[in-house]
């Protein structure tokens, strides 16, 4: 431990060496050696081999991810130290120390490979110690995660992400302030990766699938009325259960329905991550959604995933990419009237409006033609398709997209009229879109030559929201208005109060705010 401490003290300031990596370096072993040791511990305990690999272990060492309770226990057992020594300030689930004790059994070391009939000398690994089974009254991961949300056995690696999500959900329900940290985002991404693994890897009943489909569509009704972080916890806990049902291949008629649910929940998770401001995880969830949608063979579902994914570059990236994805969604949707076939031209129009602000001459007329196409398809949709904010495309969303396009094209008078109409269509619980509409109207005031009115309207739109609804996407959009006012009118006195009002202690993404030039506003 002294050597590991010295390595950390000397190398952390220069190279960012973590404590857990310092312990490995002190023993002079590779990542693969530690993985082999952990697998040996699992074997001694009579458990299935873990999915811990060199990539995940490297993520622990770099600080990108944090080990769950079970993996942390085994790492402590390998290094024979407590969690604090590895840089993780949480008690071990075994409730006991990890030093050498009388009656302990040493984990057998993996033998060196033979080459040309001669065995190379064994390389000593970490001398990990495991106490006898009867001496270890552990609390298992399944004990920590509470009663199952669905029937069926759980695989040994399931539960670490559920623990993090359930703890966050309980904190939210208790009214505690919750900040997005590396542990939470690591659990979210790990859960998504597990779904990727199981999709390409049996049995649920049609009745159970009926219930999951109802639950999934129910989220579409709750999406904008529920704080984003709370919504994410609920969705991902169900996403975790669907992943467990996907763990074994189902009969064909059930597998397609199960993959459809997985695609919808993953796409919804991507939308929530957009709201929370983490576009990297949003893209990852949409990629998982595409994998699940491909399993169904349903082009309309794939088109829905693609058009929803186009909102990532729409708000946090390049409008040219949003334009590309919107047109790709139209190709997937084909000529049949559908949600994606109506929404994709509307997204295309918004992206072209943004490009028109950058000076692309042909973008304005193309945007207006795209709106006409989108409205034509929208008028052919059924009431079911126009009744859901997530899995459908509503009349209030269509009006919002039209007003946003006109605003980007500089037609602020027409844009304000359409946006005012959109406000009358939204419910007070549709907080995300309703606030975006208000912020667009603030932009119209700026185009009309009233910067102070624009700042007041933008500030009011954010402060009217309950604190836990002030997600990154909304605050980010409001700051863009401030940047536009500053670029066009200079540092007017109202700007200081505007930025101070937006600096409240609400939950936002851990990534830095990316203010963009006025020409790239969404």
Secondary structure as UniProt FT lines:
FT   HELIX           2..15
FT   HELIX           19..27
FT   HELIX           31..44
FT   TURN            45..46
FT   HELIX           54..62
FT   HELIX           69..79
FT   HELIX           83..86
FT   TURN            93..94
FT   TURN            102..103
FT   STRAND          105..106
FT   STRAND          114..115
FT   TURN            116..117
FT   STRAND          118..119
FT   STRAND          129..130
FT   HELIX           133..135
FT   HELIX           141..145
FT   TURN            156..159
FT   HELIX           160..173
FT   TURN            174..175
FT   HELIX           182..199
FT   HELIX           206..222
FT   TURN            223..225
FT   HELIX           228..246
FT   HELIX           252..276
FT   HELIX           279..296
FT   HELIX           299..316
FT   HELIX           319..333
FT   TURN            334..335
FT   HELIX           339..357
FT   TURN            358..359
FT   TURN            361..362
FT   HELIX           363..378
FT   TURN            379..380
FT   TURN            383..386
FT   TURN            389..391
FT   HELIX           395..408
FT   TURN            409..410
FT   HELIX           412..425
FT   TURN            428..429
FT   HELIX           431..447
FT   TURN            448..449
FT   HELIX           451..463
FT   HELIX           467..469
FT   HELIX           472..489
FT   HELIX           494..501
FT   HELIX           518..520
//
